[in-house]
Amino acid sequence: MVENIFLKRTKVCRSLSVTSMLVLCLSLISGPSCSQQPDSLDIMIGQMIMVGFPSQKVIADDPTVQEIRDGKVGGVVLFEKNIENTNSYTRLKQLTWSLQSAAEQPLFIALDHEGGRVNRLKEKYGFPKTVSAQYLGKTGNLDSVRFYGEIYASTLAGLGFNINFAPVVDLSINKNNPVIHKIERSYSDDPDSVTLFAEQMIAAHDRFGVISVVKHFPGHGSSHADTHLGIADVTDYWQQKETEPYRNLIDNGRVRAVMTAHIVNKRLDPEGLPGTLSRPIVTGLLRNELNFDGVVFSDDMQMHAITKYYGLEKAIKLSIQAGVDVLIFSNNIPASEERTVDAVHRIIKELVRSGEITEERIAQSYARIMKLKASIR
């Protein structure tokens, strides 16, 4: 019976356009019936949008929850502001459960949980102790990496997170780097060591069903500035070896998702576009040269390296043209204008209608996103 139903649906697929066929056939895999999966351009666009959540609990008529129900949001990223001071574990679990329950398709629920300074789940809330990547790199002990990796991953999985924006695979090249080395986010300045430690961290997350998103491509370790605050031009400092951990991990089949950097590198993009907005970097280098066919997440599109120099529409257009699949708007950066889901969704749809972005390009991202979501346990 199931086989007959699938064959009937496959015949329907053959009568549709290439884009519609891709979307419908993906829905057959991910859901029980076509009527329950109202795939459309709106739904495909929604899967490309990840937003921050404004509060610590879901309230009646919450706009973000309604946007999730409507299929306009495919992912949510949480921060320390979403954690209550008391009964933190249970209340955070209630929040992720409520958000996930609102979604027709599995919802990406993400956190930056690198350990050390970049750590939302702090001990003061009753969560396990974490250590920095630099600490683990200096120990040189793979058992320690596995131990902490399993602590991080099991904690996230238990709380309902399925995405960790970690590990960092930037090389610790510039020892005065304010956003990488100085806050101990890199394992090492040696690409082979970074590959080895990151591989163990990713494997630990895989065991608990949490997707690791390696970052920040094509390398933030040589920067002299912080992209949260403005432009970080690494043209004169960047080294080719900064892509080696990505190449190694991709070749080993370890990478399912990558986060871009907002760094400017005119050696890779002569126009000087930030990595997130650069087709030569995302499609040319990451996809074509390194053969990565997984999901590409932007770094936060509200960081000042983007918002101070590019309007919202231009930034969205360039990032999608570059090859980014999921655009993150955290609404968590001080002095950044809040970006509403409706505004982002409307801009993407208008770009498709105007022909500046093709529907096939949106379908490509949708296919990659849904493939990754199908792997969530």
N, C-alpha and C positions, 0 to 999 in steps of 0.2 A: 504493500500500500504506500509506504513512504517513497519507495523507488518510483512508483507510478506518478505520484504527486510531483516529485522532482522532475521527471521527464516532461510532464505537462507544463511545468513552469519554465523549463529550458526551452520548449517550443515558443513560449511567449517571449522569452529573451531574444530569440532569433529575429523577431519582427520589429525590434526596437533599434534606435540609433546605437552607435558604439558606446557613447557615454551612458545612455540610459540603461543599456544592457549590462555594463559593468556595475552600475549602482544596484540594479535589481538583483543580479546574480549574487552579489555580495550579501544582499539582505537575506537571500535564501539560505546562505550559510550561517548567518549570525542570528536569524530569528525564525520563528515557527511559521509565519505566514506573511504574504505581501501586504495584507490589510493592516497588520500590526507594525509594519515598517514603512511608513509613508515617505519613501525616499524621493528627493527632489533636489533641485539646486539649493534651496534653503537649508535642507538637512545636511548636504555635503559641506556647505559653507560653515554651518554651525559646528561641525566636527573639527574645523580648523581653528576654533577660538577657545582659548583657555583664559580664565579670569580669576582674580582674587575674590575672596568672599569677605564681606564687610564686618561680620560679627562673629560671636562665639556660639550662636545657636540659630536654628531655623525658626523663624516666626511665621505666623499666618500671612499669606499673600506676599511672601518675600519675593522681590522681583527677580533675583538671580535664580531661585528655585523654579519660578515660572518659566524663565528663559531656558532652563535645563529641560523642563517638561515639553516646551515648545520645540526643542531640538536646535536652539540657537547657540547652545554652549556645549562643547564636547569635553571640556576639562576644567577643573578648579585647582588652583594652587593656594595652599594655606601657609600662614606665617605664625610667628609667636603671638601676635595680637588675637589669634583665633583660639588660644588656649586659656581656659579658665584657671584661676589660682588654686581652687580646691576641687577635689575629685576629678583631677585633670584627665586621667586616662579615660574614664567612663564617659565624661562629657564630650571629649574630643571624638571618641568612638561614636557617640550619638550623633554628632555633627556629620561625620563622614557617612554614616549609615543613612541619615536623612537625605543627604545630597545624592548618594548613589541610588536610593530608592526612587528618586524623582525622575531618573533617566530611563528612556526607552532602550537606548544602546548603553553598553558599559561606559561609565564615566571615568576619564582619567582623573585621579585625585593625587595631587603631587605635593612634594615638600622638598626643600633643600636641606638634606641631612647628611652633610659631609663628615661631621665630627669636628671637635675642637671649636674654633670661633664661629664657624658657620653651622649652627645647630639650633633648631627651633625647640627641640624636645629636651629641655634642660633638666638637670638634676633637681633644681628647686621645685619643679612640678611633679617630681617623683619618678622621672624617667631614668634609665640607666646612664651611667657615665659614658662619655665619648672621649676620643682622643683625636688629635689632628693627623692629617696625612703626613705632615713633616715628621711627627713623632714616630709614626709607623715606619716611614722610610728610613729613619735613623736607626731604628732597632734592627732593621734588616731581617726581621723574623716573620716568615710567612705564616706561621701558626698564629701570631698576634693579629695579622691582617684577617685571617679566617675567623678568629675568635670575635673580633669587633665587628667584622662584616656580618656575622650571623646575629649578633646582638642588634645591630642597626636594622637589618632586614626583618628579623622576627618581630621587633617592636613596631615597625611600620606596617607589616602585614596584619598584625593583631589589631591595629588601630583603623584599618581599612584603607590604607594608602597602597596604591599600585604603581606609583612612579616615584623614584628618588632621583633628583637632579644631582647625581654623583655617580662615579667618582670624578674628581678633577684630574685630567691627564696633562695639564699644562706643565711644562718643564720649568724648574726653578732657576732660570737663567740670570735674571736681574735680581740681585740680592736686596735692592732698594725698591723693588716693585711693591707699591702700597696695597695692592688688592690680591696678590698671590703669595709671594714669599714672606712678606712681613706679617701676614696673618696665618702662615703655616698651612696653606692649602695645597701645596705640591709635595709629592712623595720624594722627588729628586730632580736633579738637573740632567740625569742620564736617562735617555729614552727607553733603554732596555729594562732598567729598574722600574720605571713608571709603568711600563707594560706589564711586568710581572706582578706588581702589587695591585694594579687596577684589575687585572684578570682574576685574581683571587677575590677581590671585593665584588666584582660583577657576578662571579660564580656563587658567592654566598647569597646574593640577592635573588639570583635565579632559583635557588633551592627553596626560597620562601615565596616565590611568585611575584616578586617586586621587580619592575623594569628599571634598569639602570640607564641613565642618560649621561653619557660622557661629555665633558666640556673642557674648555671653550674653544671651538674650532674656528680658525686654523692655528690657534696658539696665543695665549695671553701672558705667558710666562716672561716674555722679554719686554713687556710694556713698562713705561715710566709714569703712566697716568691711570686713573680710575674711570672706566666708562660709565659708572653711575653718575659722575660729575660732568663729563664732557668728552671731547674727542681724545682718543688714545692712539696716536700714530706710531706704529712699530716699524715703519719702512726701513729705518736705519739700524734697527736692532734685531729684527726677527731672523731666525735661523731655520733652514730647511728641516733640520732634525726635529723641529717642533711638531711636524706631522707624523713622525715615525710611530709614536704610540697608537695613533689612529690606524695607520696602515697595518701595524702588527695585529691589533685587536680585531680589525675588520677581516684580515686574512685568516685569523683563527676562528672566525665565526662567533665572536663574543659580543659584537655590538649590534643592538637592535634600535638604538636611538642616540642621536647626537644633538648637542646644543651649540648654536653658533655664538661667536664673539662679536661685539660691536667695534672691534679694533679696525683701524685703517691700515692697510698694507698695500702700498702702491707697487710693490714688486709682484704682487698677485693680482691686483686690480688697478691698472694705470689711472682709472678715473678717480680713485681715492674713495670709493664707497665703503662704508663699514661692512665687515664680513657678512652680517645678517642681511644686508641689502645687495650683496654682490653676487651676480650670476657666475663670474669667473671663479669665485671662491666656493660657493655652495654647489653649483652644478658642474662647473669645469673641474675643480680640484677634488671635492669630496665625492661627488657621484661618478663622474667620468673617469678620473685618474685613480682614485682609491676604490672605486667599484662599490660604493655604499648604496644600498637600495632600501634602507630602513627609513624611519621617521626622523625628520629634522625639526627640532624645536628652536624657535628664536629664543635668545635671551630676552629679558623683559623689554618690550617695545616702549616702555615709559622711562627707561634710563635716559639720562640727559645727552648721551652721545647720539641718540636718535632725536629726541624731542626738541633739542635746542637748534637743530640744523635741518630738520625735515618735517614738513607738515604731516598730519595723520594720514591723509589719503596717499601722499607720495610714498611714505614709509611702508604702508600696507602694500601698495602696488609693487614697489621694488622688491620687497621681501618675498612675495609670492612668485614674481618673475624670476627671482634668484633661485628658487627651489625650496623655500621653507614650507613645511607642512602645517605646523601648529604655531600660531601667533599668540604670545603671552602678554596680557595686560593685567599687571598685578594690582593696580590701584594702591600701591604700597610705597611708592617712591616720594619722599618729601618734595613739595613744591612742583609736583607734576599734576597737570590737569587730569581729572578723572575721565577715563574713556568708557562710555557705556557700550554694552553689547549691541544695542540697536544701531548705534553709530557705526561700529566696526562692521557689523553684518551688512548694513545698508551700503557702505562704501564698497565692500567686496562684490556685492551683487551688481552694483552700478558699473563697476569695472568690467564685469563679465558682459553686461548688456551693451556697453560701449565698444566691446571688442578688444579692450586693452589687455584683458586676461581672457583666455578661452575657457569654455566649460570643460574641455578635455583636461586642461591644466588643473582645475579644481578636482576633477574626478581622479586624477593621478594621486593627489594628496589624500583624498578620501579612501582610495584603495589601500594606500600604505597605512593609514591610521586604523582602518578596520581590520587589516591583517594583524597589526600589533595588538589591537584590543581582543581579537580572537584568541590570542595567546595568554591572556590574563586568566589565572586560575581562581 
